[in-house]
Amino acid sequence: MRKFNEKNNFIYLTIALLVLLLTLPFFAIFDPGPLKWMTRILILSTLLVTYLSLDFGRWWGRFVLLALFLLVASSIAQMVSATYSASSTHLVLLLLFFGSVAYSAGNRVLLRGEIDSNRVIGSIAVYLLLGLVWTMLYLLLLEFVPTAIRGIEYQSWEDNLVDVAYFSFVTLTTLGYGDIVPVHPTSSALAYLQAISGAFYMSVVVASLVGARAPATRTGS
């Protein structure tokens, strides 16, 4: 399968992630039945673009491709069978996929190559991926502890996705509006770890960009 050009791959990745995050809230106006179908189709489309945007290497790429294949198979099975349910497995696969992509993209954005517009946009993509990784962690926690987050009534993960993603990104940016609050030790631990990760990532990004520009500035002078 042909990958996107590395000169603009992060542009495709960031656009796909933004479309996912900005489109999901509008799905709430549809009936609950089609909602799950549309959510899964949108997520799978995003995962495909995400996979095509990065070169994971031979062995790691096979693992990511296998996770993508299992996600597609699980989604199809749940769509065609009313009795099939594997929410926890599906969320674990999504967590592994987004985690793998965040690691690979972060490695390329922060540790390799010269600073250009594609790399700057890539830093935004990694930030969005961090929010999605924690979204999957919160959703997975709710499968085992439905009351772990006050302000979110437990439903299927597709129905909870928008609210949990909102809580995840509010926590990542350390805004803390207070309308949704972790009330379980595990959810509280995840929340403060996410807040620390968000602040630490921004510091690393700034240091990486400034450090990459410094040699060029000294050379120019």
N, C-alpha and C positions, 0 to 999 in steps of 0.2 A: 504494500500500500504506500503510495507516494506521500511524502511529508511536505509541509509547507516550507518555503524558502526561509533560511535562518536569518535573513536580513529583515524580515517582517513577520516572523512567526508569532512573536508576542502580541502583535497587533490583533491577529486573529484570535488568539487565546483570550485576551482581555475583552474584546468585543463579545465573544461567546459567553464569558462569565457575566458580563454586564447585562446582556440580553436575558440570561437566566434569572438573575436577581431582580431585574426591573419588570419582567413579564409575569413572574409567579404571583405577585399580589393581585394582578388583574384577573387571575383565574377564579378568584373568589366570587365573581359575579355569575359564574356558570353553575349549573346544577352539580351536586356532589358526585353523581355517576361519571359524567365525562371529565370531571376534575382530575381524577386519578390517572385516567388515560393521558390527558394532555400534559400533566406533570411529568409522568414517566417518559413520554415521547420527547419533551423539551429537555429533560435531564440527559437522556441517551444521546440526543443530538449534540448537546454541549460536551459530553464525554468524548464523542467521536472527534469533534473539532479539537478538543484538548489533546487527545492522543496524537493527532496529526500535526500538532504545533511543536512537538518536542521530539528530540532524538534521545531515547533513553539508553541507548546501547543495546548490544545483542541480548544479553541474559535478562537484564532488568526490563527491557522492552517486551520480552516474551511474557514476563510476569504481569506487566500492566495490560498487555493484550489479552491474557487469560482472564484477568479480573473484568475487563470490558466485556468479553464473551459471556462470562458467567452472569454479569449484570443484565445483558440482553436476554439471555435464556430465562433468568428468573423473572424478568418483567413480562416476557411473553407468556410464561407459564401462569403468572398471576392474572394476566388479562383474559386468558382463555378459559381459566378454571376458577370457578367460584369457591372451590374448597381448598385451593392451594394458598398457603400463607407462609411466608418465610421473611418476615419484616426484619428480624435481627440479622439474618444472614445477608440480606440485601444492604442493610446499613453498614455492616462490617465491610462488605465489598466496596461500597462507596467511600468509606473512610480510608481503606487501603489505596484506592485509586487516587483520591484527592491528596492524600498524604504523599504518595509517590510523586505525583505531579508537582506538588509544592516543593518537595526536596530537590527534584531535578531542575525545576525552573529557578529556585533560589540559588542553587549552585552555579547556574549560568549567569544569573543577574549580578550576584554579589562577588563571585570569585573569578570570572573569566571575561575576556574580551575588553574592548575599548568602550568608553561611554558614547552612546549614540541614542537617537530617539527610540529605537526598538528596545534597547536595554532599559531605558527609563520607564517606558510603558510596561516592560516586563516586571519592574518592581511593583507596579500597581496590581498586576495579575497575581503575583505572589501574595500580596496583602489580601486580595479577595479569596485566594485559595485557603489562607489561614482561617478566615472567617467561616468558610465552608467545612474545613476539617473539624472545627469546634462545633459547627452545626450538627454534623453527623454524630459527634460524641454526645451532645445533649440529647439528640433524638434516640440514640442507642440507650442512654441512661433512662429515658422515659419509658422504654419498653420494659424495663425491669423495676423501676420505681416511678410509677405514674404521677406521684405527688411531689417529685423532686424539685419542681420549679413552680412557684406560685404565680398565677396569672396566665398559665397555659393549661387548659383543660385537656386531659389526655384523649387523643383520638388516634386514628391511623397516622403513620408518619407523613404520608402525603398531605393530610389535612393540617398537620401541625407544622409543616415545613416552613411556611411563611413566617409564622410567629416566632419559631425557634431561630430562624435565620436572622430575624430582626433583633432578637435578644443577643445573639452571638456577635453581631457587628456593633451593637451598642456597647457590649462589654469589651470588644476588641479595641474600640476607640476610647474606652474609659469614660463614656458619657454618663452612664448610669442613671437613666431617667427614673427608675424606681417603679415603673408600672408592671414589670416582670422581675421577680426576685427569686434567686436560688434559696431553698429552705431545707436542703438535705446536705449533709457533710460532703458527699461526692460532688454534687452540683456546685456547691460553694468553692470547693477546691479547684474544679475545672474553671470556674469563673475568674478566680484571682490569678490562676496560671495563665489564662488567656489574656487578661489585662497586662500582666507582666510581659508576655510574649509580644503583644502589640506594641507596647512602648519600646521594648528592646529592639524589635525589628526596625522601627522607624529610626532609632539611633544608629543601627548598623547600616541602613540604607544611606543615611546622610554621611556617615563616616566613609562609606565605600565610594560614594560619588565625589566627595571632596578629595579623598585620597587619590582617586583616579585622575582628577583634574590638576592636582598639585604638580606632578612631573611635567605635564604639558605647559602649565603656567611658567614654571622655572625655565623650561626650554625656550619658550617664546620671549622671555625677558633677557 
